Amino acid sequence: MNSWKAVSKTVAVVLVLVVAVALIATYLALSPPYVAPTTPTTPATTPTSPTTPQLKRTLIIAIPEEPTGLDVQQVTWSNEVHDMIFQPLVVLDENMNIVPDLALSWEVTEEGTVLVFHIPSDAKFSNGDPVTAEAIKKSIERYKNISPYAEDFADVVEMTAIDKHTLKITLKQPAPYLWSVLVTNYGAPVNAEVAERVGPDVFNREAVGSGPYAVKEWVRGSHVTLIRNNNYRTNLPFVANKGPNPYVDEVIIRFIPEDLTRLTELEAGRVDVVRGVPLEEVKRLRDNPNIRLYETLAPGIHYIMVNVQKTPLNDVRVRKAIMLALNRDEIAQILDNNVVPWYSFLSPSQICFNGTVETVAETTYAHNVEAAKELLREAGWVDTNGDGVVDKDGIPLELTLLSPVDDPPLKKAAPLIQAQLAKVGIKASIKEYTYDYIRELTREWNFELALRRFSWADPDILIYLVHSVYGNYTYSNPEVDVLLELGRSVTDMTERSEVYSRAQELLLKDLPLIPLFVLKDYTAVNKNVKGLLILPPYGTMFVNDVRIEQ
């Protein structure tokens, strides 16, 4: 699904010890370099046994949004199309450990300031050009020049192709957040030589990567057709087939923005996989024996952003009253329990998640109408005329809540949030806009309360929300700023988790954001599709072992 770059308690509170072990293994500065198995693996061939089911050779995937471009270095958000075209050096496995994809192995030295990647000698882009250390270097250089997220590689001061298949990256300081870029399609190598030759506009329509499939055609408003990349090789440890998929020749990704239309196409057998399953349809799909549902927990939270510079929201007692007034269990119920009620700022699918912080937050801010009213009274807000709305100096406590029309969970939750605030005497008026417009209003500080979301595996995402410089929002706390800056460079995972835990403790006192829930993401798949893997944190699909029975 789309990453946070779009902006764009099933697991419940996972045991802290389990998470910590997984996360420590994630950052390789503290562990031995990962070396891919050396046993050669040849691509499987299609069985010819008479008992083998007839296979369909085209996989059809329906997604809500058409990409704005196919070049992952030019777009502001990515999706399944880019996942098929491009191949990261490394990815995250189901336990949030970094494992190899394109790369054979790597080392982290010099206290986290030097990364060395070893590239297979037979690695090629889909057009047959070799993927060398120099090619990857050129790709990163292009990213730094053309990507809207060029800041991702800001700490890279030098790149050296030690030899044809070994790339050394030198950083000006340790940058553990960089791994969260490298494990996504954003950090995947593009064929920069082709991009330079054809120009950015053409490359944005006909991008070339080293992923499992290559671009055949893009029909605007309809679909992208991808054909098997016969040059594809991978070192993914969790797939059986390390080469081109022998069972699926072609992948068609259809753009169907209407939720029910996507599902109708699936149930009619005209598509094999549906992404972005609407929450209200989950129960019905679970009861359909011909459909399999995959569930992942989003790496981020849905929340209310608060303009802490506007009266009365500049009084932390009012913000705490709002936090206490919300009944997150009720919100989860109206969303058919397809979300997890949440009180802190990192979800279990994020690096540095600390279950203890979430437990403390839930205990501190458990739904409590009377406690919320008492905080409002302390702040001078009392219902003096019996109209159900608290007032101060003759002014009622009335706020505007911005709600996105194109985010179904937030749109559906907004009226209930409004009703829950009314129970403590706060009158909230809902104004609906598109999510992008709401985001712009918050950046311009032209709001009071705004329903927002973020999704990104690394806790560094917080720096873009609450840091007084990077975030450019209404909140400022120098101590939080220092911690978020520190979190960008600490390579010891235990220390890094402590940094972000401390930052969250301060945010829980200040509440510039009011957490609501963690979203469960669903993918619906025809039962005849075998071997599909969908892994956290982004619900990334791996089609290496997919076969589609007729």
SEDODREN-728028 format. One record per residue (C-alpha): y, x, z. Coordinates in steps of 0.1 Angstrom, whole numbers. Example, Ala and Ser with C-alpha at 12.3 -4.5 7.8 and 13.67 -1.06 7.14 Angstrom:
2
c2 c1 c3
-45 123 78
-11 137 71
***
This chain:
550
c2 c1 c3
0 0 0
36 10 -2
47 37 22
78 37 44
95 55 16
101 19 4
129 16 30
103 10 14
-48 -49 195
-76 -47 169
-75 -11 174
-54 -23 204
-44 5 227
-67 32 215
-78 55 242
-53 82 245
-79 109 249
-96 99 216
-63 98 198
-51 131 212
-83 149 201
-79 135 166
-43 144 163
-47 179 176
-72 185 149
-47 171 124
-23 200 128
-40 231 116
-17 256 132
-39 253 163
-73 252 146
-93 273 122
-84 268 85
-104 241 68
-127 255 41
-143 231 17
-180 232 12
-190 258 -13
-221 240 -25
-214 229 -61
-214 192 -67
-219 178 -102
-207 143 -111
-233 117 -109
-245 100 -140
-250 63 -145
-286 54 -136
-308 40 -164
-335 24 -143
-344 -11 -155
-338 -24 -120
-302 -12 -119
-277 -41 -120
-255 -43 -151
-222 -26 -143
-187 -37 -153
-168 -6 -165
-133 -18 -158
-118 -22 -123
-90 -47 -121
-66 -45 -91
-38 -70 -84
-7 -58 -65
25 -76 -56
51 -52 -70
55 -34 -102
65 3 -98
100 12 -108
85 43 -125
53 62 -128
67 96 -118
62 98 -81
90 124 -78
116 99 -92
107 67 -74
120 55 -40
87 39 -32
51 44 -44
20 23 -47
-16 21 -59
-6 32 -94
6 66 -81
-24 70 -59
-46 69 -91
-25 92 -112
-18 119 -86
-39 140 -63
-25 155 -30
-35 190 -19
-47 174 14
-52 139 28
-59 122 61
-94 110 68
-103 79 89
-97 99 121
-63 111 110
-76 146 105
-62 166 76
-89 173 50
-89 188 15
-84 169 -17
-72 192 -45
-70 223 -23
-101 243 -14
-88 256 19
-56 267 36
-42 287 65
-12 283 87
2 315 101
33 331 116
36 304 142
36 277 117
61 291 93
37 302 66
13 280 47
-12 294 23
-31 271 -1
-62 281 -21
-66 262 -54
-99 258 -72
-101 280 -103
-111 250 -125
-84 226 -113
-67 208 -143
-41 181 -149
-53 151 -168
-40 165 -201
-61 197 -196
-33 220 -184
-45 242 -155
-33 234 -120
-24 269 -108
-4 281 -78
25 286 -102
22 250 -114
23 237 -79
52 258 -71
71 244 -101
62 209 -90
76 214 -55
108 230 -70
112 200 -92
107 177 -62
135 195 -44
158 190 -74
149 155 -85
133 135 -58
154 110 -37
135 125 -8
142 162 -16
150 166 21
112 166 27
110 202 15
143 213 30
126 238 53
109 256 24
128 288 19
103 306 -4
72 300 -25
51 328 -39
21 326 -62
1 354 -46
-24 351 -75
-33 324 -100
-50 302 -74
-32 311 -41
2 297 -32
22 309 -2
49 286 12
74 301 37
94 279 60
126 287 78
111 271 109
78 253 118
78 219 101
49 198 112
64 167 97
59 183 63
22 176 65
29 138 64
45 144 30
17 166 17
-10 141 25
7 114 4
11 110 -33
47 121 -29
35 156 -21
10 157 -49
15 181 -78
30 167 -110
28 185 -143
63 199 -142
60 217 -175
53 184 -193
81 167 -173
106 194 -184
94 192 -220
96 154 -225
125 147 -201
127 125 -170
128 92 -187
97 97 -208
78 113 -179
87 84 -157
67 62 -182
40 87 -190
35 108 -158
8 135 -158
-10 144 -126
-45 155 -116
-57 123 -100
-88 104 -108
-72 83 -136
-45 90 -163
-19 67 -179
-30 49 -210
-3 23 -212
23 5 -192
32 -30 -202
63 -39 -183
61 -71 -163
23 -72 -168
1 -42 -160
-6 -5 -161
-39 6 -178
-54 38 -166
-83 57 -181
-107 80 -164
-95 116 -161
-125 137 -171
-108 168 -157
-107 154 -122
-123 173 -94
-119 168 -57
-129 184 -24
-127 151 -4
-154 154 23
-159 116 26
-168 108 -10
-201 114 -26
-188 118 -61
-166 149 -64
-158 145 -101
-148 117 -125
-162 83 -115
-193 78 -137
-193 40 -132
-156 30 -139
-141 41 -172
-108 22 -168
-86 8 -141
-61 -20 -148
-35 -26 -122
-18 -60 -127
15 -69 -112
13 -104 -97
42 -111 -72
30 -146 -63
6 -144 -33
-15 -174 -42
-17 -164 -79
-32 -131 -69
-58 -148 -48
-66 -174 -74
-72 -146 -99
-96 -129 -74
-115 -161 -66
-118 -169 -103
-133 -134 -109
-104 -122 -131
-95 -94 -107
-117 -73 -85
-93 -62 -57
-61 -79 -43
-36 -60 -23
-10 -76 -1
-31 -105 12
-8 -131 27
-16 -134 64
-19 -172 63
-48 -168 38
-68 -143 58
-89 -169 77
-98 -188 45
-108 -155 28
-130 -145 58
-150 -177 53
-156 -169 16
-190 -153 12
-179 -138 -22
-150 -118 -8
-149 -88 16
-118 -82 36
-107 -47 45
-83 -44 75
-61 -15 85
-34 -12 111
1 -3 97
15 31 107
47 17 122
62 -14 137
82 -45 129
112 -48 152
147 -61 158
174 -36 151
204 -40 175
240 -32 169
247 -16 202
284 -12 194
291 -49 192
299 -71 222
278 -83 241
250 -61 227
268 -30 239
256 -41 274
221 -28 279
214 -57 303
218 -81 274
194 -60 252
169 -60 280
172 -97 284
164 -102 248
133 -78 252
121 -99 281
128 -132 264
104 -126 236
69 -139 239
50 -116 215
17 -134 220
33 -166 207
46 -146 177
12 -133 171
-3 -168 173
20 -182 146
11 -153 124
-26 -162 129
-32 -132 151
-29 -109 121
-4 -88 140
-7 -69 173
20 -77 199
39 -44 205
63 -30 230
68 7 222
79 26 190
48 42 176
17 24 165
-19 37 170
-20 46 133
8 72 138
6 108 148
16 114 184
8 78 195
5 77 233
-13 47 247
2 53 281
37 48 268
27 15 252
10 4 285
42 12 305
64 -6 280
42 -37 281
42 -37 318
80 -32 320
89 -58 294
62 -84 297
75 -119 287
96 -131 317
122 -159 311
135 -158 347
140 -120 347
158 -123 314
182 -150 328
188 -128 359
198 -99 337
222 -121 318
237 -134 351
242 -98 362
261 -91 330
283 -122 336
266 -146 313
261 -180 329
258 -215 315
289 -230 330
291 -263 310
254 -272 309
250 -270 271
220 -246 274
240 -216 261
252 -190 285
289 -181 283
313 -156 297
351 -160 300
346 -193 280
329 -176 251
292 -186 244
266 -160 238
260 -165 201
244 -140 179
234 -138 142
198 -127 134
193 -114 99
159 -123 85
143 -110 52
132 -137 28
108 -112 12
89 -101 43
67 -131 52
57 -120 87
93 -115 98
106 -146 79
79 -167 97
86 -151 131
124 -156 129
126 -193 139
102 -187 169
124 -157 180
154 -180 177
136 -206 199
126 -180 225
161 -167 228
174 -202 233
152 -206 264
172 -179 282
205 -193 269
211 -171 238
221 -190 207
208 -172 176
218 -182 141
194 -171 113
208 -158 81
183 -150 53
187 -122 28
164 -98 9
151 -69 29
170 -43 9
203 -62 15
196 -64 52
189 -27 52
223 -20 36
241 -42 61
225 -23 90
236 10 74
271 -3 72
269 -15 109
277 -50 96
252 -69 117
243 -80 152
205 -84 152
184 -76 121
146 -80 116
133 -47 102
101 -27 97
90 9 91
58 25 80
52 62 81
24 83 97
46 109 113
68 101 143
96 120 125
104 86 110
123 78 143
149 104 134
160 82 105
164 52 127
180 63 160
194 98 155
232 97 156
234 118 124
203 112 103
201 75 112
237 66 106
233 35 127
251 22 157
231 40 184
239 74 199
221 92 227
224 131 227
193 135 247
173 114 221
189 134 193
178 167 209
142 155 213
139 141 178
152 174 164
127 193 186
98 171 174
104 183 139
95 219 147
69 218 176
35 227 162
15 224 194
2 188 192
1 183 229
37 194 233
48 174 203
32 143 216
50 149 249
83 152 230
79 119 213
67 102 244
98 113 263
120 101 234
103 67 235
109 65 273
146 70 267
146 44 238
128 19 261
157 23 285
184 20 258
167 -5 234
186 1 202
154 -13 186
133 -41 201
97 -38 191
79 -70 180
44 -63 165
22 -40 145
11 -55 112
-25 -57 101
-28 -50 64
-55 -67 44
-72 -60 11
-94 -86 -5
-123 -74 -26
-149 -91 -47
-183 -87 -31
-197 -71 -64
-174 -41 -59
-195 -14 -41
-185 19 -27
-147 13 -22
-131 32 6
-98 20 22
-85 44 49
-56 45 74
-28 51 79
-16 35 46
-47 16 36
-51 41 7
-79 32 -17
-104 58 -28
-124 47 -59
-145 78 -64
-178 60 -56
-169 25 -68
-193 7 -90
-189 -29 -100
-220 -50 -104
-220 -79 -129
***
